[in-house]
């Protein structure tokens, strides 16, 4: 019997998941490595920062709230007084495109290298009608347009860093979800007939979030194609797992209830991201644009979405061009 991909992916990423192969117990010393995590002061981002800082990395926690960022820095400094790493806060609001360029410029004023950009931050199922500062759907703006522009503006420092590292050791990782492959349109995303906006044909309430998670996979693929192979930077997308974080705090009650039945500790999601960002098992030649699932392993992408990545003008290309057109005035 042939089990549909979506069922295999859903159960394979929620039940009987293999143990993480990279964690705080076997991670090599990260001294000298500079890592930037959007949303790094809460949830899975904070758990990841904790692992990295205790292994002496320079960790930047990027987000809107300076008070939360400083509180996280104080907590980590107190917990790991012997760390030779450093912690920094970078102010950025992914839902306001005017903040992206200043954040990228500020980071590059203070650092000469960036080994791993982790586009971890996002929003899920906000109240109906929520908009970002520029008037776009809040989920599209925070989960797609903001990370796209931030990555584009940090590409020069990523390229410079990669020039003195092994190919694929410098990475950009993009937050996906089980939603990337479950209940998304054919090819992952869809546009209105007039091309005026990203939507699903039936526009159910939760579909925008699903589309943003598919979009991040598509952007990982396209950035890898356009820049990664020549620059030596590996782009990967990941599903961190269904976690007991506050990401879904504004989701419908039925979704929150189902989530409670599937949730794992937030720390487990950090292992997924750790693998995507630092595992030596992943190589530029074999894994560029790859899909990583809990708690750190490669996994095949849904066939219709993967097929688009093999086309010159497939959805990865269209998504990149779409995002570039929207964000270019803020670059």
C-alpha positions as CSV (number, residue, x, y, z in Angstrom):
1,X,0.0,0.0,0.0
2,X,1.3,3.4,-1.0
3,X,1.0,5.9,1.9
4,X,0.4,9.5,0.8
5,X,3.4,11.8,1.3
6,X,1.5,14.2,3.6
7,X,0.6,11.3,6.0
8,X,4.2,10.0,6.0
9,X,5.6,13.4,6.5
10,X,3.1,14.3,9.3
11,X,3.6,11.1,11.3
12,X,7.3,10.8,10.5
13,X,7.9,14.3,12.0
14,X,5.7,13.8,15.1
15,X,6.1,10.2,16.2
16,X,9.1,7.8,16.6
17,X,11.5,10.6,15.7
18,X,15.2,9.5,15.8
19,X,17.3,11.1,18.6
20,X,19.2,14.2,17.7
21,X,22.7,13.6,16.4
22,X,24.0,17.0,17.3
23,X,23.3,18.5,20.7
24,X,25.0,20.4,23.5
25,X,26.9,17.3,24.5
26,X,28.8,16.7,21.3
27,X,28.8,20.2,19.6
28,X,32.4,21.2,18.9
29,X,33.8,24.5,20.3
30,X,32.3,27.4,18.4
31,X,34.8,30.1,19.5
32,X,35.3,32.6,16.7
33,X,32.0,31.8,14.9
34,X,29.5,34.6,14.6
35,X,25.8,33.5,14.6
36,X,22.7,35.7,14.2
37,X,19.3,34.4,15.3
38,X,16.1,36.4,14.6
39,X,13.8,35.9,17.5
40,X,16.8,34.7,19.5
41,X,15.6,35.9,22.9
42,X,12.5,33.6,23.1
43,X,11.3,30.1,22.4
44,X,13.4,27.8,20.3
45,X,15.7,30.7,19.3
46,X,16.6,31.2,23.0
47,X,17.2,27.5,23.5
48,X,19.5,27.5,20.5
49,X,21.4,30.6,21.7
50,X,21.9,28.8,25.0
51,X,23.6,25.9,23.3
52,X,25.8,28.2,21.1
53,X,26.8,30.5,23.9
54,X,27.9,27.7,26.2
55,X,30.1,26.5,23.4
56,X,31.7,30.0,23.1
57,X,30.1,31.4,20.0
58,X,29.4,35.1,19.3
59,X,25.7,35.1,19.3
60,X,23.4,38.0,18.1
61,X,19.8,38.0,19.3
62,X,17.7,39.9,16.8
63,X,14.2,41.2,17.5
64,X,11.9,44.0,18.3
65,X,12.1,44.1,22.1
66,X,15.4,45.4,23.5
67,X,14.2,44.7,27.0
68,X,13.6,41.1,26.2
69,X,16.9,40.9,24.4
70,X,18.8,42.3,27.4
71,X,16.9,40.0,29.8
72,X,17.9,37.0,27.7
73,X,21.5,38.1,27.6
74,X,21.6,38.6,31.4
75,X,20.1,35.1,31.9
76,X,22.6,33.4,29.6
77,X,25.5,35.3,31.0
78,X,24.5,34.2,34.5
79,X,23.9,30.6,33.5
80,X,27.2,30.2,31.7
81,X,29.8,32.4,33.5
82,X,32.7,30.4,32.0
83,X,31.7,31.0,28.4
84,X,34.4,32.7,26.2
85,X,31.7,33.7,23.7
86,X,29.7,37.0,23.6
87,X,26.1,38.0,23.4
88,X,24.6,41.0,21.6
89,X,21.2,42.4,20.8
90,X,20.2,43.7,17.4
91,X,17.0,45.6,17.0
92,X,14.9,44.6,14.0
93,X,11.2,44.4,13.4
94,X,10.5,42.0,10.6
95,X,6.9,43.3,10.3
96,X,8.3,46.8,9.4
97,X,10.5,46.8,6.3
98,X,12.0,50.2,7.2
99,X,13.8,48.6,10.1
100,X,15.6,45.9,8.0
101,X,18.3,47.9,6.3
102,X,19.3,49.8,9.5
103,X,19.6,46.5,11.3
104,X,21.7,44.9,8.6
105,X,24.0,48.0,8.4
106,X,24.4,48.1,12.2
107,X,25.4,44.4,12.3
108,X,28.0,45.0,9.6
109,X,29.3,48.0,11.4
110,X,30.0,45.8,14.4
111,X,31.1,42.5,12.8
112,X,33.3,41.6,10.0
113,X,32.1,38.0,9.7
114,X,28.8,36.1,9.8
115,X,29.0,32.3,9.8
116,X,25.3,31.5,10.3
117,X,22.2,33.6,9.7
118,X,19.2,31.8,11.2
119,X,15.9,33.2,10.0
120,X,14.1,31.7,13.0
121,X,11.5,34.4,13.9
122,X,7.9,34.3,12.7
123,X,4.3,34.7,13.6
124,X,1.4,32.2,13.3
125,X,-2.3,32.7,13.0
126,X,-2.5,36.3,14.4
127,X,-6.0,37.9,14.7
128,X,-7.8,38.1,11.4
129,X,-6.9,41.2,9.4
130,X,-3.5,41.8,11.1
131,X,-1.2,43.8,8.9
132,X,2.5,44.7,9.0
133,X,3.7,48.3,9.0
134,X,3.6,48.5,5.2
135,X,0.0,47.1,5.0
136,X,0.8,43.6,3.9
137,X,-0.6,40.5,5.7
138,X,1.3,40.3,8.9
139,X,2.4,36.7,8.3
140,X,3.6,37.4,4.8
141,X,5.5,40.5,5.9
142,X,7.1,38.9,9.1
143,X,7.7,35.4,7.8
144,X,8.6,36.1,4.1
145,X,9.3,39.7,3.1
146,X,11.3,40.7,6.2
147,X,13.6,37.6,6.2
148,X,14.0,37.9,2.4
149,X,15.3,41.5,2.6
150,X,17.4,40.8,5.7
151,X,19.1,37.9,4.0
152,X,19.6,39.9,0.8
153,X,21.3,42.7,2.7
154,X,23.5,40.4,4.6
155,X,24.6,38.4,1.6
156,X,27.8,40.5,1.1
157,X,29.1,39.7,4.6
158,X,28.1,36.0,4.2
159,X,30.0,35.9,1.0
160,X,33.1,37.5,2.5
161,X,33.0,35.1,5.4
162,X,32.6,32.0,3.1
163,X,35.7,33.0,1.2
164,X,37.9,31.9,4.1
165,X,35.8,28.9,5.2
166,X,35.1,25.4,3.7
167,X,32.3,25.5,1.1
168,X,29.0,25.1,2.9
169,X,30.3,26.0,6.4
170,X,28.7,29.4,6.1
171,X,24.9,29.0,6.2
172,X,21.5,30.6,6.0
173,X,18.7,28.7,7.5
174,X,15.0,29.4,6.9
175,X,12.2,28.4,9.3
176,X,9.6,26.1,7.8
177,X,7.0,23.9,9.6
178,X,5.0,20.8,9.1
179,X,2.7,23.3,7.4
180,X,5.3,23.6,4.6
181,X,4.2,20.2,3.2
182,X,0.7,19.7,4.7
183,X,-2.3,21.4,3.1
184,X,-0.4,23.9,0.9
185,X,-1.4,24.5,-2.7
186,X,0.3,22.6,-5.6
187,X,3.8,23.8,-5.9
188,X,3.7,25.2,-2.4
189,X,2.2,28.7,-3.0
190,X,-0.3,30.3,-5.3
191,X,-1.1,33.8,-6.5
192,X,-4.3,35.6,-7.3
193,X,-5.2,35.4,-11.0
194,X,-4.1,39.0,-11.5
195,X,-0.8,38.4,-9.7
196,X,-1.7,41.1,-7.1
197,X,-1.1,39.0,-4.0
198,X,-0.1,35.7,-2.6
199,X,-3.2,33.6,-1.7
200,X,-4.6,30.1,-1.8
201,X,-7.6,29.8,-4.2
202,X,-10.0,29.2,-1.3
203,X,-8.3,31.4,1.2
204,X,-9.1,29.4,4.4
205,X,-8.1,31.3,7.6
206,X,-5.0,29.3,8.3
207,X,-3.6,29.1,4.7
208,X,-1.5,32.3,4.8
209,X,0.7,30.8,7.5
210,X,1.1,27.5,5.6
211,X,2.0,29.4,2.5
212,X,4.7,31.5,4.4
213,X,6.3,28.3,5.5
214,X,6.4,26.8,2.0
215,X,7.7,30.2,0.8
216,X,10.7,29.9,3.1
217,X,11.7,26.6,1.6
218,X,11.4,28.0,-1.9
219,X,13.5,31.0,-0.9
220,X,16.2,28.7,0.5
221,X,16.3,26.9,-2.8
222,X,16.4,30.1,-4.9
223,X,19.0,31.9,-2.8
224,X,21.1,28.7,-3.0
225,X,20.8,28.7,-6.8
226,X,21.5,32.4,-7.3
227,X,24.2,33.0,-4.8
228,X,25.0,30.0,-2.6
229,X,26.8,27.7,-5.1
230,X,29.1,30.5,-6.3
231,X,29.5,32.2,-2.9
232,X,30.0,29.0,-0.9
233,X,27.0,29.7,1.3
234,X,24.6,26.9,2.0
235,X,20.9,27.7,2.3
236,X,18.6,25.2,4.1
237,X,15.0,25.2,5.3
238,X,13.9,23.3,8.4
239,X,10.8,22.2,10.3
240,X,11.9,22.6,13.9
241,X,9.0,20.4,15.1
242,X,5.7,21.0,16.8
243,X,6.9,22.6,20.1
244,X,5.5,23.8,23.3
245,X,6.4,27.4,22.6
246,X,4.1,30.5,22.5
247,X,4.2,30.8,18.7
248,X,0.6,29.5,18.4
249,X,-0.8,31.6,21.3
250,X,-3.2,33.4,18.9
251,X,-4.2,30.3,16.9
252,X,-7.8,29.1,17.0
253,X,-8.6,27.0,20.1
254,X,-9.0,23.8,18.1
255,X,-5.5,24.2,16.7
256,X,-4.0,24.9,20.1
257,X,-5.7,21.8,21.5
258,X,-4.4,19.6,18.7
259,X,-1.0,21.1,19.1
260,X,-0.9,20.2,22.8
261,X,-1.3,16.5,21.8
262,X,1.7,16.7,19.5
263,X,4.1,19.1,21.2
264,X,7.6,18.4,22.2
265,X,9.8,20.5,24.5
266,X,11.1,23.7,22.9
267,X,14.7,22.5,23.4
268,X,14.1,19.7,20.8
269,X,13.5,22.3,18.1
270,X,16.9,23.8,18.9
271,X,18.5,20.5,18.0
272,X,16.8,20.6,14.6
273,X,18.1,24.1,13.9
274,X,21.5,23.2,15.3
275,X,21.8,20.4,12.8
276,X,20.8,22.6,9.9
277,X,23.2,25.3,10.9
278,X,26.3,23.4,12.0
279,X,26.2,19.7,11.1
280,X,29.2,18.5,9.1
281,X,27.0,15.8,7.6
282,X,25.6,18.5,5.3
283,X,27.6,19.5,2.2
284,X,27.2,22.3,-0.3
285,X,27.2,19.9,-3.2
286,X,24.6,17.5,-1.9
287,X,22.4,19.5,0.4
288,X,22.1,23.0,-1.0
289,X,18.4,24.0,-0.7
290,X,17.7,21.0,1.4
291,X,14.9,20.2,3.8
292,X,15.7,19.4,7.5
293,X,13.2,17.9,9.9
294,X,13.1,16.9,13.6
295,X,15.5,16.5,15.4
296,X,18.1,17.0,12.7
297,X,17.9,14.9,9.6
298,X,17.4,15.3,5.8
299,X,14.0,14.6,4.5
300,X,12.6,14.5,0.9
301,X,10.3,17.5,0.0
302,X,6.8,16.9,-1.3
303,X,7.1,15.9,-5.0
304,X,5.0,18.7,-6.5
305,X,7.0,21.3,-4.5
306,X,10.3,19.7,-5.3
307,X,9.4,19.5,-9.0
308,X,9.1,23.3,-9.1
309,X,12.7,23.7,-7.9
310,X,13.9,22.0,-11.0
311,X,12.3,24.5,-13.3
312,X,14.1,27.7,-14.4
313,X,10.9,29.7,-13.8
314,X,9.3,27.6,-11.1
315,X,7.8,28.8,-7.9
316,X,11.3,29.4,-6.2
317,X,12.1,31.9,-9.0
318,X,8.7,33.5,-8.9
319,X,8.8,33.8,-5.1
320,X,12.3,35.5,-5.2
321,X,11.2,38.0,-7.9
322,X,7.9,38.7,-6.0
323,X,9.8,39.4,-2.8
324,X,12.4,41.4,-4.5
325,X,9.8,43.6,-6.2
326,X,8.0,44.3,-2.9
327,X,11.1,45.0,-0.8
328,X,13.5,46.8,-3.3
329,X,12.4,50.2,-2.2
330,X,13.6,49.4,1.4
331,X,17.0,48.0,0.3
